[in-house]
Amino acid sequence: MYQKILIPLDGSKLAECTLPYAEKIASNCGTQEVILVSVTERIKVTHIFHDAGTTFGQQMLDYSVGSNVPSPDMPTSDSLFTEVIGKMDKQAQKYLDRIAKDLEAKGIKVKTKVLRGDPAGEIVAQAEEDVCDLIVMASHGRSGPTRWALGSVTDKVFRKSCVPVLMVRGPGCVLGV
């Protein structure tokens, strides 16, 4: 019934509480593949070059029109952005590989992917692209102002996805909170 299961993980114990459920479903349903994903949110890096001889406004104007050319050894904002993203992607991949190794030791075929962008949107898009039958995600089970203030990736995935979503309540969940 569930040939492909997508499990979004963010490195938290809360997200990992879904793994026993996904393992059980995968083992009992003859699942062909479990897909572990981690979403790295896009970040914006701003880099300002400082020259003590000019005003801040002049520096910004020079930089924006391209007349203030930095030295070749000074990293550009693009290279800083790539370096920051690269480190985050590598950490996420290393984390997913560790989880995948544990699942594979239990006889479950696993694929891993590190995605970039809005977590809910990327999870839904990946589930559709891989033609998944189920998404297994954790939820704090928050309600009221706390949920409104913090938002919920799980809730957004549930509302946007045409793929069924199994929501697993995290450990320590208190009903009605």
N, C-alpha and C positions, 0 to 999 in steps of 0.2 A: 504493500500500500504506500509506504513512504520510501521511495527509491533514492531521493536526494534530500538531505536535511541540511539547512543552513544554520550555523550557530555563530552569532556575533559575540565577540569577546573584546573587552577593553582593558584587561589586565587586573580587574578587580575580583575579589572573592565573591561578590554578588553575582557577577556574570558567570563565574565558574560553577555556581550552584546548579546551573542547567546541565552540566556535563553528565551526571548520573542518569538523568531523565533521557537525554539524547542517546546515551549508551544503551539503555534498556530498549528504547524504541528501535534503534538501529539493529540491535541483536535479534529482537523478536520479529521484526518486519522484513528481514532480509534486505536491508538498505544497501544500495550499491555504493553510495558515497556520502560522506559527511564533509561539508565545506565549512571550514573555520575562517571567519573574516574578522579583521580589525580595521577600524576606520580612523585614519589620521585626519583631524580637522585641518582645513587650510588655515594658515596663519599669515599675517601681514607683517613684514619686517621693514621698518623704516630706518634708513641709514643716512645720517647727516654728517658731512665732512666739516670739520671745524678749522677755520683760519682766523687767528687772533687779529689779523690786520683789517678785517671787514666786519660790517654789522651782520647780525643774524639775517635780516631781511635781504641784504645783498647776496649773502651766501646762498639763500634759498632761490633767489632769482637767477643767479649764475648757474646753480646746479640744475634748475628746471629748464633753462634754455641751452644748457650744454657748454657754456663757456668756462666753467670751472672743471677742468679735467684733473681727476685724481692721479696720484702716482700709480705706476703699473703694479707695485706690490700691495697697494691698499685694496682690500676686498671690496667688490661692488655689492650693492644691495641684492642683486640677482644671485651672486655666488653665495652670499650669506643665507639667502632663502633656501637655495638648493642644499647647502650644508645642514641647516637645521632640519629640513624635511627629510633628508637622507638619513640622519641619525635617528629620527623618530621612526621612519620606515624600517630601519634595521632592527631597532628594539622590538617593534611590533612583530616583525617576521621571526625573530629569535624566540619570542614568547609563543607565537603560534606553532612553531616547530616543536617546542617542548610539549605542548598540549597534544599535538598530532602524534608524536612519538608514543605517548601514553595510550592513546586510542588505538593506534596501529598494533601495539603490543597485545591488545584485546581482540585483534582480528577485524578491526573496522578500517575500511579504506578511507583515507583522508586526503583532502586537497586544502591548501591554505592560500589566502589572498589578503594583501594589505591594500586597502582602498583609501582614496583621499576625497574629502569633501564633507558635506552635511551627513552626519551619521545615519539618520533615518532614511533619507533619500537614497544614499548609497546602498544601504542594506536591502531596501525594496528593489532597487534596480538590479542588484546582484542576484537576488532570489529569482527574479524574472529571467535574467540572462542565462542562469544555470538551470532553468526550468525545475526549480525546487518544489517539493511537495509539502514542505513544512519548514517553518522558522521557529527555532526554540530560543527564547529570550528570558532574561530575568527582569523582575520588577520589584521596586521597593514596596509597592502597595500603598503609596501615599494618596491622600485625597485632600480636598479642600484647598486652603491657601498655600500649603506647602507644595502641592502638586502644581498649582497655578504658577507659583514663583519659580520653581526649579524646572518645570517642564518634564517631559518624559519621552525619551527616545523610543522606549517600548510602546508607549501609547501612540506615538506618531506612526510607527511601523504598522501597528495594528490597524490604524485608520486608513493608511495609504495602500496597504498591500492587498492583493487579490489572493495571495498564498496564505493558507491557514497559519496562525501564530499561536504557539503554545507559550503562555506566560507562566513562568515559575516564580512564585513569591520567594523572596530572599529569606535567609535564616534570621530569626528574631522578629519576624513580622508580627505586628499586633493588629488584630482585626479591628476595623472601624477607624484606624488612625490614618 
